[in-house]
Structures are given as structure tokens and as C-alpha cells.
Amino acid sequence: MPQGATTEPPAAFFSREFLLRHIADIVAFYESRVKDEKGGFHQSFMADGTRFNEGFKQIVSSTRMVINFMLAGHVLGRQDLLELGAYGLRYVKERHYVADKAAYAFTMQDHEPADMTQQAYGYAFILAAHAAARRAGVTQSDDDIRQVFDLMEERFWLKEDGAYADTISANGEMSDYRGQNSNMHACEAMIAAYEATQDQRYLQRAEVLADTFTRRLAAKADGLVCEHYTKAWEPDWEYNKDDPKNIYRPWGIQPGHQIEWSKNLLNIYRYRQDCAWMKQRACELFDAAWKASWDDAHGGLIYGFDQDRKWTDDDKYFWVQGESIASAALLYHATGDQKYKQHYEDLWKYSWENFVDHEHGAWCGFKLSRDNKKYSEEKAVAGAKCDYHTLVSCVEALRAFPAAER
């Protein structure tokens, strides 16, 4: 059991002490076993820390782990974690990046580029990793942030649509598929880039993305953010209809993504107090997702529902709970509405009982069944889970609860 950990629910999930301790408990699982001496991070672990699929690395896990160590090092005041983050960032810059193609490998196998598909989703986290390093003081220049932004601008930005395209094949062909997920994370990365640099263009881009997806396109889907779109940005309700459990592009409406957009909106609103619509939409998206997906019988938020609010996947995914903790905290801070404080506490109680690994640290597997049974003993999986969402939720909550709540 991590030092200081307990299986008993804390008296106050709202306290700064609790949040900092939980951040430390999360990184405690990873910090001693994650470093690959040949470069980068090991990314796949069983619950007890045993590694598997050691030769495989994916850009989203490579960068999210960098973000984890940069954020944790910064808020905990630990130079060793910042150095570990810098070690991972060098791998992204020197090994994932293929200079003669001016492109990043989406996956690596035995430290060689494997999948050269270019995904805006991956680039969003490359940008966010550089932003985290800059904000933590590990890097002293804005150049890396600017360079990644420029690559995204050149390859993915669709100015007239106010959104990023999704995927470019290894041979340079842009897919007709359009999706919200890459844009949601791009929005998140733009906010991080602004906070690291104070360059207004990043905040302005975040605003454009938020307006596109939570207002203009949401108006085509009963006020909610649709997952998939045609090339013309019409909701595509047929895409992956036979695959509602897809972890990257599931069919249906994702309550977790409504709630992540709520978080993005509030993090922009922090700097744009004149944009009252952002706070309003943040409340609307969170409230709709909560009403449709909170499981009164077993606790937690389910994964997906259809246009009629009928559940399409009733499993409980770790990231949905983690992101919802962050958004509930920010909503309580922004509105003062006690219901969000109650949602925050309900989410923590549920997660503390079902997801937090009180023996080994961090959170247990990627998802649980509706009645909260484990599907496997895999804790971290390259491209799927590295406790990014859970750690970031604590960092976000620190903004809302800087001191103990009574």
C-alpha cells in the first residue's frame, strides 16, 4: 500500500492535503518502474507493476506520462519528477519525431517508428506535453509549443470549419472522417499552451473550438456534442453503430465527453469572464450527461447512450469518473451550486471504493462492469491508460479547492 494510503474514505475529498496526497499516490506507482533505460517510458503494467508488451509505445501515452510527471513535480515541488518528465519528453522529440518526414510516429516498436499515421489527437498531446514542461519551468522557451502548433495548423486546421481534421494516412491522404475527440483534446492543449505562454492566439483557438463543438455543432444534436461527423460536419449517427464499446471512436453519445467539454469551457471562462455562454453551456452539458448516465443502482457514470438517452454501454470507465470529478469541482467553484459539490463527493466516494487501488497505488483497470467487477488485472496499457485523467482531475480540483472545505 502506498505510504499514507488508506482504504477508508477521507473526511474531506475537498481538501488540498487530500488532493496532493492522491497525486503523490498515483505517481508512486509509476515513478520507480516507468523509466525505460533505452529511452522513453514503459507503458503497460499489470496491477502489481509487472510489465507487459514492453517493446510497444504509443505517442498519447508517451506524452501523457510526460504531462503527469510535469504536473506532479510542479504541484508537489519535486525536482526528481520534473527530471523524469524531461527524460520522457526527450524521447518524444528525438525518437517519436522523424526528422526527414517532419512528423511524429504514432507508435513505436522496439524504439523504431511503426505507425506513421498522423492524428490530430496525438498532436494535441504533444502540444500539451510541451506546455506542461514550459509551465513547470523545465523548458525556458516557447519555441517547441509554437512549432507543434504550426504543424497542426499546416496539416489539420480547417479554417472555414473552425475545427481540426482528424487523420492523415502515412502516405499523406487526409481521411474524410471528422470527429470531436481530437478537437476536444486540441482545445484542452490550447488552454495549456496559453497558460504556459500567455500567448493570446492559443486561448483564441480554444475559444473557436469550444464555440464550434458546444454551440454550433451541438445545435444539430439536441444540444449535446456528437462524437462523429461527415466531411461536411453533419452528425454521423451510423459511424461505428455496431461498435459502441470502441475505446477511441465509440458509437453513440459519450457522457464523459460532454463533461470534458464542460471542463474546457470553464477553463476558458476563467480568462473570458465576459463570455457568460461558456458557463451556461458547461452547466448544461454536465447536467445532461449526469441525468442520463449516473447509475443509481451501482454508482458511477456509464460510458455511452443513444439519442433517446438509452444506455448503449453500461460499463464504468476510469477516465469518465476522473474527468467528472474535475468538472464537478470547477462547476462548484464557478457557480457555487451545492449540487456540484455533492456530485464531486459522490464521484469520489464511488471511485475511492471501486477504482482506487489501495494496495499498489494509482487507479485499477481501464473499466469495470456495470456492477463494478474487474475485467482484467491490467492497470496501464499503452494508448489507453496511464492515470493521466485521474492525476489531472486532482490538479484541476486544486484550482477549485485550494484550501480545505468545511
Residue pairs with C-beta under 8 A, 6 or more apart in sequence:
1 358
1 359
1 360
1 361
2 24
2 25
2 28
2 29
2 360
2 361
3 28
4 21
4 24
4 25
5 25
5 358
5 361
6 358
7 358
9 348
9 349
9 352
9 353
10 18
10 352
12 18
12 404
12 405
13 344
13 345
13 348
13 349
13 352
14 341
14 344
14 345
14 397
14 401
14 404
14 405
15 401
15 403
15 404
15 405
16 398
16 401
16 402
16 403
16 404
17 404
19 394
19 397
19 398
19 401
20 75
20 76
20 394
20 398
22 394
23 71
23 72
23 75
23 76
23 391
23 394
23 395
24 72
24 76
25 361
25 362
26 68
26 72
26 361
26 362
26 363
26 387
26 390
26 391
26 394
27 68
27 69
27 72
27 81
27 391
28 361
28 362
29 45
29 49
29 357
29 360
29 361
29 362
29 379
29 387
30 65
30 68
30 362
30 380
30 386
30 387
31 69
31 80
31 81
31 84
33 42
33 45
33 49
33 51
34 41
34 42
34 65
34 84
35 41
35 42
35 84
35 87
36 42
36 54
38 111
39 90
39 91
39 94
39 95
39 111
40 57
40 62
40 88
40 91
40 92
40 95
40 108
40 111
41 57
41 61
41 62
41 65
41 88
41 91
42 51
42 54
43 53
43 56
43 57
43 58
43 61
43 62
43 65
43 380
43 381
43 382
43 383
43 386
44 51
44 52
44 53
44 54
44 56
44 378
44 380
44 381
44 382
45 51
45 52
45 378
45 379
45 380
46 52
46 377
46 378
46 379
47 357
47 359
47 360
47 364
47 365
47 377
47 378
47 379
48 360
48 377
49 360
52 378
53 382
55 109
55 110
55 111
56 107
56 108
56 109
56 382
57 96
57 107
57 108
57 109
57 382
58 106
58 107
58 108
58 382
58 383
59 92
59 96
59 104
59 105
59 106
59 107
59 122
59 125
59 126
60 121
60 122
60 125
60 383
61 380
61 382
61 383
61 384
61 386
62 88
62 91
62 92
62 96
62 108
63 92
63 122
63 125
63 126
63 128
63 129
64 125
64 129
64 386
64 388
65 85
65 88
65 386
65 388
66 85
66 88
66 89
66 92
66 129
66 132
66 133
67 85
67 125
67 128
67 129
67 132
67 388
67 392
68 85
68 386
68 387
68 388
68 391
68 392
69 81
69 82
69 84
69 85
69 88
70 81
70 82
70 85
70 129
70 132
70 133
70 135
70 136
70 138
71 132
71 136
71 391
71 392
71 395
72 78
72 81
72 391
73 79
73 80
73 81
73 82
73 83
73 84
73 85
73 136
74 82
74 135
74 136
74 137
75 395
75 398
82 136
82 137
82 138
85 132
85 133
85 136
85 138
86 133
86 138
89 129
89 130
89 133
89 138
92 104
92 126
92 129
93 144
95 105
95 108
95 111
96 104
96 105
96 108
96 113
97 103
97 104
97 105
98 104
98 105
98 113
98 116
101 116
102 151
103 116
103 118
104 118
104 122
104 123
104 126
105 113
105 114
105 115
105 116
106 114
106 115
106 116
106 117
106 118
106 119
106 122
107 113
107 114
107 115
107 383
108 114
115 170
116 170
117 167
117 168
117 169
117 170
118 155
118 167
118 168
118 169
118 170
119 166
119 167
119 168
119 182
120 152
120 156
120 164
120 165
120 166
120 167
120 182
120 183
120 186
121 166
121 181
121 182
121 185
123 148
123 151
123 152
123 155
123 156
123 186
124 152
124 182
124 185
124 186
124 188
124 189
125 185
125 189
126 148
127 145
127 148
127 149
127 152
127 186
127 189
127 190
127 192
127 193
128 185
128 188
128 189
128 192
128 193
130 139
130 144
130 145
130 148
130 193
130 196
131 145
131 189
131 192
131 193
131 195
131 196
131 197
132 192
132 196
133 139
133 144
134 141
134 142
134 144
134 145
134 196
134 197
135 192
135 195
135 196
142 196
142 197
142 199
145 193
145 196
145 197
145 202
149 193
149 202
152 164
152 186
155 165
155 168
156 164
156 165
156 166
156 168
157 164
157 165
158 164
158 165
161 212
161 233
162 208
162 209
162 211
162 212
162 216
163 178
163 183
163 209
163 212
163 213
163 233
164 182
164 183
164 186
164 209
165 174
165 175
165 178
166 175
166 177
166 178
166 179
166 182
167 174
167 175
167 177
168 174
168 175
169 175
176 230
176 231
177 228
177 231
177 239
178 228
178 229
178 230
178 231
178 233
179 227
179 228
179 229
179 249
180 213
180 217
180 225
180 226
180 227
180 228
180 229
180 257
181 227
181 248
181 249
181 257
183 209
183 212
183 213
184 209
184 213
184 225
184 257
184 260
184 261
184 264
186 205
186 209
187 205
187 206
187 209
187 210
187 213
187 261
187 264
188 260
188 263
188 264
188 267
190 202
190 203
190 205
190 206
190 209
191 202
191 203
191 206
191 264
191 267
191 268
193 199
193 202
194 200
194 202
194 203
194 206
194 271
203 268
203 271
203 272
206 264
206 268
207 268
207 272
207 275
210 261
210 264
210 265
210 268
210 278
213 225
213 261
214 225
214 261
214 265
214 281
214 285
215 277
215 281
217 225
217 226
217 229
217 233
217 235
218 224
218 225
218 226
218 281
220 226
220 234
220 235
221 235
221 253
221 307
222 307
223 284
223 288
224 253
224 258
224 285
224 288
225 253
225 257
225 258
225 261
225 285
226 235
226 236
226 237
226 253
227 239
227 249
227 250
227 251
227 252
227 253
227 254
227 257
228 235
228 236
228 237
228 239
228 240
228 249
228 251
229 235
229 236
230 236
237 307
239 249
239 251
240 246
240 249
240 250
240 251
241 251
242 251
243 249
243 250
243 251
244 250
244 251
244 252
244 304
244 312
244 313
245 303
245 313
245 315
247 366
247 384
250 303
250 304
250 312
250 313
251 304
251 312
252 304
252 305
252 306
252 312
252 313
253 304
253 305
253 306
253 307
254 303
254 304
255 289
255 290
255 292
255 293
255 301
255 302
255 303
255 304
255 305
255 320
256 289
256 301
256 303
256 317
256 319
256 320
256 323
256 324
258 285
258 286
258 288
258 289
259 285
259 286
259 289
259 290
259 301
259 320
259 323
259 324
259 327
260 323
260 327
261 281
261 282
261 285
262 281
262 282
262 283
262 285
262 286
262 289
262 327
262 330
262 331
263 282
263 323
263 326
263 327
263 330
263 396
265 278
265 279
265 281
265 282
265 285
266 278
266 279
266 282
266 327
266 330
266 331
266 334
267 330
267 396
268 275
268 278
269 275
269 278
269 279
269 282
269 334
272 278
279 334
279 335
282 327
282 330
282 331
282 334
283 331
283 335
286 324
286 327
286 328
286 331
286 340
289 301
289 324
290 301
290 324
290 343
292 305
292 309
293 301
293 302
293 305
293 311
294 300
294 301
295 301
295 302
295 314
295 316
295 370
298 316
298 370
298 371
298 372
299 346
299 349
299 350
299 353
299 354
299 372
300 316
300 320
300 321
300 347
300 350
300 351
300 354
300 368
300 372
301 316
301 320
301 321
301 324
301 347
302 311
302 313
302 314
302 315
302 316
302 320
302 370
303 312
303 313
303 314
303 315
303 316
303 317
303 320
303 367
304 311
304 312
304 313
305 311
305 312
306 312
314 370
315 367
315 368
315 369
315 370
316 354
316 367
316 368
316 369
316 370
316 372
317 366
317 367
318 355
318 363
318 364
318 365
318 366
318 367
318 385
318 389
318 390
319 385
319 389
319 390
321 347
321 350
321 351
321 355
322 351
322 363
322 389
322 390
322 392
322 393
323 389
323 393
324 343
324 347
325 344
325 347
325 348
325 351
325 393
325 394
325 397
326 392
326 393
326 396
326 397
328 340
328 341
328 343
328 344
328 347
329 340
329 344
329 393
329 396
329 397
329 399
329 400
329 401
330 396
330 397
330 399
330 400
331 337
331 340
332 338
332 340
332 341
332 344
332 400
333 399
333 400
333 401
341 405
344 397
351 363
354 368
354 372
355 363
355 364
355 368
355 390
356 363
356 364
357 363
357 364
357 379
360 379
362 379
362 380
362 387
362 390
363 379
363 387
363 390
364 374
364 379
365 374
365 375
365 376
365 377
365 378
365 379
365 385
366 375
366 378
366 381
366 384
366 385
367 375
368 374
368 375
369 375
379 385
380 386
380 387
